[in-house]
Each structure stands twice: as C-alpha cells, then as structure tokens.
Amino acid sequence: MMQETTVQLPDTLLQSLELLAQETGTTFDRLIQTAIETYIQQQTPFPPSIGIGSSGISNLSERTHDLLWQD
C-alpha cells in the first residue's frame, strides 16, 4: 500500500531531482523512494551478533559494512 505525502524541498534540490529523474529515465516518485530506502538502509544499525566469534581474519571488523551490504 502506498500513501501520498507532501515534502517541501528547496528549489535547487527539486530541480536537481527532476533533472536526475529525466537523465536516468525513472519517475520522480521512484527516484525519491529509492533515495529514502537507501538512506534508511545506511542508518540501520548492524546486527548485535557482529563481532561474535573468531574468523582468523585480522581486518574483518574494519570491513563489516562492505561485507554486510553487498548485493
């Protein structure tokens, strides 16, 4: 289910988004949805199990973000 909402944006940001939507061949709505989804995914904390155990890889904790969010 989708709900309509209103968001106020500065003119320059709105123009940039409209241009990007045209350049990428996507709809303005889909561009905004994707941007919000991406932002939320980046804000989600890592699972509490991160750091449990021993893999023997010395730099694994430094690479958690790259390893967890791969497609």
N, CA, C and O of each residue as an XYZ file, in Angstrom:
284
protein
N       0.841     -1.178      0.000
C       0.000      0.000      0.000
C       0.886      1.242      0.000
O       1.879      1.304      0.724
N       0.532      2.197     -0.789
C       1.275      3.453     -0.856
C       0.387      4.576     -0.382
O      -0.818      4.597     -0.630
N       1.014      5.511      0.307
C       0.299      6.698      0.751
C       0.979      7.916      0.164
O       2.201      7.950      0.015
N       0.207      8.883     -0.159
C       0.743     10.129     -0.695
C       1.142     11.028      0.462
O       0.457     11.091      1.483
N       2.255     11.719      0.289
C       2.721     12.648      1.311
C       3.283     13.884      0.630
O       3.574     13.873     -0.566
N       3.430     14.927      1.390
C       3.981     16.173      0.868
C       5.320     16.430      1.529
O       5.458     16.323      2.747
N       6.303     16.770      0.713
C       7.633     17.095      1.209
C       8.021     18.444      0.627
O       7.859     18.680     -0.570
N       8.520     19.306      1.453
C       8.964     20.606      0.980
C      10.468     20.555      0.726
O      11.244     20.159      1.596
N      10.866     20.963     -0.478
C      12.268     20.930     -0.870
C      12.688     22.295     -1.394
O      11.876     23.012     -1.980
N      13.947     22.658     -1.188
C      14.432     23.896     -1.800
C      14.356     23.770     -3.324
O      14.481     22.675     -3.872
N      14.154     24.882     -3.986
C      14.022     24.884     -5.450
C      15.195     24.204     -6.140
O      15.005     23.442     -7.087
N      16.406     24.476     -5.669
C      17.591     23.903     -6.327
C      17.610     22.381     -6.202
O      17.980     21.689     -7.150
N      17.216     21.854     -5.047
C      17.176     20.406     -4.864
C      16.083     19.784     -5.726
O      16.290     18.734     -6.334
N      14.955     20.412     -5.777
C      13.855     19.929     -6.604
C      14.256     19.879     -8.074
O      13.976     18.901     -8.767
N      14.909     20.930     -8.545
C      15.364     20.956     -9.938
C      16.393     19.858    -10.207
O      16.353     19.210    -11.254
N      17.308     19.651     -9.271
C      18.318     18.593     -9.434
C      17.671     17.215     -9.494
O      18.076     16.371    -10.292
N      16.675     16.987     -8.659
C      15.979     15.700     -8.650
C      15.199     15.478     -9.944
O      15.209     14.379    -10.497
N      14.535     16.504    -10.416
C      13.781     16.393    -11.670
C      14.716     16.105    -12.840
O      14.397     15.290    -13.705
N      15.859     16.764    -12.868
C      16.841     16.538    -13.922
C      17.394     15.113    -13.843
O      17.527     14.440    -14.865
N      17.711     14.662    -12.649
C      18.228     13.306    -12.469
C      17.200     12.258    -12.898
O      17.555     11.254    -13.517
N      15.957     12.486    -12.575
C      14.895     11.563    -12.987
C      14.821     11.479    -14.514
O      14.678     10.391    -15.071
N      14.917     12.611    -15.177
C      14.891     12.623    -16.642
C      16.111     11.917    -17.216
O      15.996     11.116    -18.144
N      17.279     12.218    -16.658
C      18.528     11.640    -17.169
C      18.588     10.133    -16.979
O      19.155      9.427    -17.814
N      18.017      9.633    -15.900
C      18.080      8.198    -15.612
C      16.874      7.439    -16.157
O      16.830      6.210    -16.097
N      15.897      8.173    -16.687
C      14.730      7.509    -17.254
C      13.819      6.884    -16.217
O      13.120      5.914    -16.507
N      13.821      7.426    -15.026
C      12.944      6.922    -13.969
C      11.935      8.010    -13.614
O      12.087      9.164    -14.017
N      10.937      7.647    -12.881
C       9.967      8.647    -12.457
C      10.513      9.407    -11.254
O      11.356      8.908    -10.509
N      10.018     10.604    -11.087
C      10.408     11.421     -9.947
C      10.068     10.689     -8.646
O      10.877     10.653     -7.719
N       8.863     10.107     -8.584
C       8.439      9.385     -7.377
C       9.376      8.224     -7.056
O       9.767      8.030     -5.905
N       9.734      7.450     -8.091
C      10.604      6.283     -7.854
C      11.993      6.726     -7.410
O      12.616      6.065     -6.579
N      12.476      7.820     -7.948
C      13.775      8.346     -7.545
C      13.770      8.710     -6.060
O      14.704      8.376     -5.331
N      12.731      9.387     -5.620
C      12.606      9.767     -4.207
C      12.491      8.528     -3.328
O      13.136      8.451     -2.282
N      11.674      7.552     -3.740
C      11.522      6.318     -2.963
C      12.858      5.599     -2.809
O      13.203      5.146     -1.717
N      13.596      5.497     -3.889
C      14.888      4.816     -3.856
C      15.867      5.548     -2.942
O      16.598      4.920     -2.176
N      15.877      6.866     -3.025
C      16.773      7.652     -2.180
C      16.451      7.452     -0.698
O      17.358      7.306      0.121
N      15.186      7.445     -0.362
C      14.785      7.256      1.035
C      15.110      5.840      1.502
O      15.614      5.654      2.610
N      14.827      4.837      0.665
C      15.146      3.454      1.022
C      16.641      3.285      1.257
O      17.051      2.637      2.220
N      17.454      3.865      0.382
C      18.907      3.773      0.519
C      19.368      4.445      1.803
O      20.211      3.903      2.519
N      18.833      5.599      2.096
C      19.199      6.313      3.317
C      18.851      5.489      4.557
O      19.658      5.382      5.480
N      17.668      4.915      4.578
C      17.245      4.117      5.736
C      18.142      2.898      5.904
O      18.525      2.564      7.025
N      18.482      2.231      4.807
C      19.369      1.063      4.892
C      20.721      1.454      5.478
O      21.308      0.689      6.243
N      21.210      2.619      5.130
C      22.509      3.061      5.627
C      22.453      3.452      7.102
O      23.483      3.462      7.776
N      21.276      3.769      7.605
C      21.129      4.174      9.005
C      20.840      2.997      9.926
O      20.937      3.130     11.146
N      20.489      1.856      9.363
C      20.137      0.688     10.169
C      21.375      0.168     10.876
O      22.386     -0.091     10.223
N      21.325      0.008     12.188
C      22.500     -0.485     12.911
C      22.827     -1.923     12.524
O      21.964     -2.677     12.076
N      24.071     -2.275     12.703
C      24.492     -3.650     12.429
C      23.828     -4.600     13.417
O      23.505     -4.207     14.538
N      23.624     -5.839     13.011
C      23.037     -6.828     13.924
C      23.903     -6.991     15.173
O      25.122     -6.838     15.100
N      23.290     -7.298     16.317
C      24.063     -7.428     17.559
C      25.062     -8.578     17.527
O      25.951     -8.643     18.376
N      24.934     -9.471     16.576
C      25.850    -10.610     16.515
C      27.195    -10.249     15.895
O      28.112    -11.071     15.900
N      27.331     -9.040     15.365
C      28.594     -8.615     14.765
C      29.676     -8.659     15.844
O      29.494     -8.140     16.945
N      30.777     -9.271     15.516
C      31.902     -9.319     16.439
C      31.955    -10.562     17.292
O      32.897    -10.736     18.065
N      30.970    -11.431     17.174
C      30.971    -12.668     17.949
C      31.751    -13.709     17.169
O      31.509    -13.908     15.979
N      32.671    -14.363     17.822
C      33.425    -15.435     17.184
C      34.786    -14.970     16.693
O      35.144    -13.798     16.807
N      35.526    -15.909     16.152
C      36.870    -15.625     15.663
C      37.040    -16.258     14.292
O      36.978    -17.479     14.151
N      37.253    -15.425     13.287
C      37.389    -15.927     11.922
C      38.844    -16.145     11.540
O      39.145    -16.857     10.582
N      39.744    -15.529     12.295
C      41.146    -15.610     11.937
C      41.556    -14.553     10.921
O      42.728    -14.475     10.552
N      40.615    -13.745     10.467
C      40.911    -12.671      9.518
C      41.115    -11.395     10.339
O      40.199    -10.948     11.028
N      42.299    -10.818     10.266
C      42.658     -9.721     11.168
C      41.908     -8.419     10.908
O      41.719     -7.641     11.844
N      41.476     -8.148      9.680
C      40.815     -6.871      9.400
C      39.314     -7.019      9.156
O      38.694     -6.128      8.577
N      38.736     -8.108      9.580
C      37.322     -8.366      9.320
C      36.415     -7.295      9.938
O      35.447     -6.874      9.305
N      36.711     -6.854     11.151
C      35.854     -5.857     11.801
C      35.889     -4.520     11.076
O      34.932     -3.751     11.159
N      36.968     -4.233     10.371
C      37.063     -2.985      9.622
C      36.270     -3.054      8.319
O      35.980     -2.017      7.722
N      35.917     -4.251      7.872
C      35.247     -4.449      6.589
C      33.780     -4.841      6.734
O      33.157     -5.222      5.742
N      33.209     -4.762      7.931
C      31.847     -5.243      8.151
C      30.833     -4.548      7.241
O      29.957     -5.200      6.673
N      30.953     -3.228      7.104
C      29.975     -2.504      6.282
C      30.034     -2.998      4.825
O      28.997     -3.259      4.215
N      31.223     -3.121      4.288
C      31.360     -3.587      2.903
C      30.839     -5.012      2.734
O      30.186     -5.322      1.738
N      31.122     -5.866      3.692
C      30.724     -7.272      3.566
C      29.226     -7.471      3.795
O      28.613     -8.312      3.137
N      28.636     -6.726      4.700
C      27.219     -6.917      5.023
C      26.287     -6.362      3.953
O      25.210     -6.917      3.738
N      26.666     -5.293      3.283
C      25.752     -4.626      2.381
C      26.056     -4.890      0.929
O      25.717     -4.075      0.072
N      26.688     -6.012      0.628
C      26.929     -6.394     -0.764
C      25.655     -6.931     -1.381
O      24.824     -7.528     -0.697
N      25.505     -6.715     -2.688
C      24.352     -7.274     -3.409
C      24.623     -8.707     -3.768
O      23.777     -9.361     -4.378
